[in-house]
């Protein structure tokens, strides 16, 4: 639907789309009924911060592209956290995404998990660089007993880490594929020669 729009990356925050285009695309490509589409659009317009009605023309819907991409990235990262670390870790991660910074005790209380489990999960997430910890010393000597540890999530840095992991995985798969192909060719030459 948006592929036909002239959107320059990084230059626009939103894109106006005609409601007729949305209806045509969803009915032809996905088989949705017009009634269902209108109900979904109405619901999204009322509840979502990603869509808004165009003030100039009620036949257009404005899609907040930056916000939509940001929400999609957070959902993607949450899915990965859930797959790698489990449901509880995903709950902690979501909590940290919705709050700027929290202490370990606050995280434990808000997520309703024991402090010991919270500490263990946050340690795993920190080790894999999915969360960050900031030390705020109450005294000049930076004694651990008098230091507050604040936890936070920086989604862009997590996305960069995941992107790097995916690139490394692709490189490993390509290397393995070349090795296996060479092995098969070598085996075929042995049988034919």
C-alpha positions as CSV (number, residue, x, y, z in Angstrom):
1,X,0.0,0.0,0.0
2,X,2.8,2.4,0.9
3,X,5.1,1.2,-1.8
4,X,3.3,3.4,-4.4
5,X,3.8,6.5,-2.3
6,X,6.8,8.9,-2.8
7,X,8.4,8.6,0.6
8,X,12.0,9.7,0.9
9,X,13.7,7.9,3.9
10,X,14.3,10.3,6.7
11,X,12.5,13.2,5.2
12,X,8.9,12.7,6.2
13,X,7.4,11.7,9.5
14,X,4.0,10.8,8.1
15,X,2.3,9.8,4.9
16,X,-1.3,10.5,3.8
17,X,-3.1,7.5,2.3
18,X,-6.6,7.6,0.7
19,X,-9.1,5.5,2.5
20,X,-10.3,4.2,-0.9
21,X,-6.7,2.8,-1.6
22,X,-6.7,1.0,1.8
23,X,-10.1,-0.5,1.1
24,X,-9.2,-1.5,-2.4
25,X,-5.9,-3.1,-1.3
26,X,-7.3,-5.0,1.6
27,X,-10.3,-6.3,-0.3
28,X,-8.4,-7.4,-3.4
29,X,-5.2,-8.8,-1.8
30,X,-6.4,-10.0,1.6
31,X,-10.1,-10.7,1.0
32,X,-11.4,-8.5,3.9
33,X,-14.9,-7.1,3.8
34,X,-15.5,-3.4,3.5
35,X,-17.3,-3.4,6.8
36,X,-14.4,-5.0,8.6
37,X,-12.0,-2.6,7.1
38,X,-14.0,0.4,8.1
39,X,-14.4,-1.0,11.6
40,X,-10.7,-1.6,11.9
41,X,-9.8,1.9,10.6
42,X,-12.3,3.5,13.0
43,X,-10.9,1.6,15.9
44,X,-7.3,2.5,14.9
45,X,-8.2,6.2,14.5
46,X,-9.9,6.2,17.9
47,X,-7.3,4.2,19.9
48,X,-4.0,4.4,18.0
49,X,-1.4,7.1,18.0
50,X,-0.1,5.7,14.6
51,X,-3.1,6.8,12.5
52,X,-5.0,10.1,12.5
53,X,-7.7,11.6,10.3
54,X,-6.4,14.2,7.8
55,X,-7.6,17.6,8.8
56,X,-7.7,18.8,5.2
57,X,-9.6,15.9,3.7
58,X,-11.6,13.3,5.7
59,X,-11.0,10.8,2.8
60,X,-7.4,10.5,3.8
61,X,-5.7,8.8,6.8
62,X,-2.3,10.0,7.9
63,X,0.1,7.2,9.0
64,X,2.8,8.3,11.5
65,X,5.7,6.4,9.8
66,X,8.4,7.1,12.4
67,X,6.1,6.1,15.2
68,X,5.0,3.0,13.3
69,X,8.5,1.9,12.6
70,X,9.5,2.5,16.3
71,X,6.6,0.4,17.5
72,X,7.4,-2.3,15.0
73,X,11.1,-2.4,16.2
74,X,10.1,-2.6,19.8
75,X,7.7,-5.5,19.1
76,X,10.4,-7.2,17.0
77,X,12.9,-6.9,19.9
78,X,10.4,-8.1,22.4
79,X,9.7,-11.2,20.3
80,X,13.4,-12.0,20.2
81,X,13.8,-11.4,24.0
82,X,10.8,-13.8,24.6
83,X,12.3,-16.5,22.3
84,X,15.8,-16.3,23.8
85,X,15.1,-15.6,27.5
86,X,11.5,-16.5,28.2
87,X,8.2,-14.9,29.1
88,X,9.5,-13.3,32.4
89,X,12.4,-11.7,30.7
90,X,10.1,-10.3,28.0
91,X,7.8,-8.9,30.8
92,X,10.9,-7.1,32.3
93,X,12.0,-5.9,28.9
94,X,8.5,-4.5,28.1
95,X,8.5,-2.8,31.5
96,X,11.8,-1.2,30.9
97,X,10.7,-0.1,27.4
98,X,7.8,1.7,28.9
99,X,9.8,3.5,31.6
100,X,12.8,5.6,31.2
101,X,14.8,4.1,34.1
102,X,14.0,1.9,37.0
103,X,15.8,0.4,40.0
104,X,16.0,-3.3,40.4
105,X,13.5,-3.3,43.3
106,X,11.0,-1.2,41.3
107,X,11.3,-3.6,38.4
108,X,10.7,-6.6,40.7
109,X,7.7,-5.1,42.3
110,X,6.1,-3.8,39.0
111,X,6.7,-7.1,37.2
112,X,5.6,-9.1,40.3
113,X,8.5,-11.4,40.4
114,X,10.9,-12.2,43.2
115,X,13.9,-9.9,43.5
116,X,16.3,-12.9,43.1
117,X,14.7,-13.9,39.8
118,X,14.6,-10.3,38.6
119,X,18.3,-9.9,39.4
120,X,19.2,-13.1,37.6
121,X,17.2,-12.2,34.4
122,X,18.5,-8.6,34.3
123,X,22.0,-10.0,34.6
124,X,21.4,-12.3,31.6
125,X,19.9,-9.4,29.6
126,X,22.8,-7.1,30.6
127,X,25.4,-9.8,29.6
128,X,23.8,-10.0,26.1
129,X,23.5,-6.2,25.9
130,X,19.7,-6.0,25.7
131,X,19.5,-3.7,28.7
132,X,21.8,-1.1,30.2
133,X,22.7,-0.4,33.8
134,X,23.7,3.1,35.1
135,X,25.4,3.5,38.4
136,X,24.4,6.6,40.4
137,X,26.7,7.0,43.4
138,X,25.2,8.7,46.5
139,X,28.6,9.3,47.9
140,X,32.0,10.3,46.5
141,X,33.6,6.9,47.3
142,X,31.2,5.0,44.9
143,X,30.7,2.2,47.5
144,X,28.3,-0.4,46.1
145,X,26.1,-0.3,49.2
146,X,25.6,3.4,48.7
147,X,25.0,3.3,44.9
148,X,21.8,3.2,43.0
149,X,21.7,1.0,39.9
150,X,19.2,2.2,37.3
151,X,18.2,-0.1,34.4
152,X,17.0,1.0,31.0
153,X,16.6,-0.1,27.4
154,X,17.9,1.7,24.4
155,X,16.0,0.1,21.5
156,X,18.3,1.5,18.7
157,X,21.4,0.0,20.2
158,X,19.6,-3.3,20.7
159,X,18.4,-3.2,17.1
160,X,22.0,-2.6,16.0
161,X,23.2,-5.6,18.1
162,X,20.5,-7.9,16.6
163,X,21.4,-6.7,13.1
164,X,25.0,-7.5,13.7
165,X,24.1,-11.0,15.0
166,X,22.0,-11.6,11.9
167,X,24.8,-10.6,9.6
168,X,27.2,-12.9,11.5
169,X,24.7,-15.7,11.2
170,X,24.3,-15.1,7.4
171,X,28.1,-15.1,7.0
172,X,28.4,-18.4,8.9
173,X,25.7,-20.0,6.8
174,X,27.2,-18.8,3.6
175,X,30.6,-20.2,4.7
176,X,29.1,-23.5,5.7
177,X,27.2,-23.7,2.3
178,X,30.4,-23.1,0.4
179,X,32.2,-25.8,2.4
180,X,29.4,-28.3,1.9
181,X,29.2,-27.6,-1.9
182,X,33.0,-28.0,-2.2
183,X,32.8,-31.3,-0.3
184,X,30.0,-32.6,-2.6
185,X,32.0,-31.6,-5.7
186,X,35.1,-33.3,-4.3
187,X,33.1,-36.4,-3.5
188,X,31.6,-36.5,-7.1
189,X,35.0,-36.2,-8.6
190,X,36.3,-39.1,-6.5
191,X,33.4,-41.3,-7.8
192,X,33.8,-40.3,-11.4
193,X,37.6,-40.3,-11.6
